[in-house]
Amino acid sequence: MTKKTVLFLCAETFPPPYAFLENVFNKILLKLGFQMIWVMPSLETNGIEEVEWAGSPVILIPKIRPESIIDLGRCYWQHLHWIKKAALLALKQYGPFQLIQVRDDPAMAYVAWRLAKRFGIPWCYQISHLKEEEVMMYSRMRIYGSPLKNLIKGVVGLLLRNLLLRRCNVVFPISGRMKETLTGYRLPPGKMVPLPEGVDTSTDPECFDSEAKRIREELGLVNKKVVIYVGTMSRFRQLDFLLKVFRLVLDQYRDAHLLMVGGGRTSEDLEWLKRKAERLGIKKEVTMTGWVPRKKVPAYIYGSQLGVSPVPINRVYVNSSPIKLLEYLALGIPAVASDIPEQREVILESGGGMCMPWDVIEFANAIKNILGLTQSERCAIGQHGRGWVKKNRDYCVLAGKVYGAYKRMLSIGNDER
């Protein structure tokens, strides 16, 4: 079978932390006849560099970060220059390409649009989160840099992103709710194919049992009711909410322990959370591990009684598809999640836990209810969740969505030629 080559311009810093990208695009779609040629930014290069990632070629470009407002224009122009240079190198070494995909970067989308027009091939735009709206919220919250710089970056990026979304052949929004949001930006619904987060369900969760026991012993969590949170600890995620929730949980379950697995966006994020825990008087009942290698995370989850996904209900996160909820359920661990559309759908359809409002008392009561169940009752809830995730959010299922969209785009491209 002759493979079709796809130029994938990806905003994630190499190597990307998302197993979704590696499994869906480098492994499953490769078996289905599509070879990815990646372009990604890297903190480790000052120019163009070629490496390999899970059997696919990657052309690295420098990751450029403006130091000031004045520097924004120059850095964006440099970023655009490196993308063009890498794309042309990819074309020379691996072309011709049958289609182009972009993930989360308007500058990359601009290059993709120009190349697609030049060579008469289709291109698609994957939106994994509303990054531009998020940066604008950083400005209002006065976090992560200059408010004015974030406002300019957000507004310019939003205008460019929405302009280019109307020019691509297919858009992959990360959720049904994001599809509705993008429709509000005058994007035709018919060109959108929601592509939510997914997980690998092929591994038997019991294989993590011995490692999970070792972790519990190492962290002093034997005989504790462990509630786990997995994810980035950025201040934008408002995880002080979870700490307030857990203080109420401890009123009833003194043997409960909150295990927070993940690093912050900056070093200050974890320190901020630790200060919050200390002020609430629960410092000893909360363990923050910092960054943990992705392959070790399942053992941390499997060694817990309950997973939590308290996602703030704001204009960015209501459009999201949190992977942590799927990871808990895939391992047969029940979950309590906040009431954003994607999490509501997963919880209600799977029966894998409880979906609650963004309310400290109600969220705490849900955690108490599940901790109060017997182990077999919690296991039954977790198995409901695992069964649903296996049927609806396994990587193979999601790769099928991408494959179908690729085939339609290629059909359209052939018709136009």
PyMOL commands that set and color helices and strands:
alter all, ss='L'
color gray80, all
select helices_A, chain A and resi 19-31+72-94+106-119+131-141+147-165+176-184+189-191+205-218+235-237+240-252+267-279+283-285+294-302+317-319+323-330+341-350+360-371+375-392+395-416
alter helices_A, ss='H'
color red, helices_A
select strands_A, chain A and resi 4-10+34-42+49-53+56-62+99-103+123-127+170-173+225-230+256-261+286-290+306-309+335-338+353-356
alter strands_A, ss='S'
color yellow, strands_A
deselect
rebuild
show_as cartoon
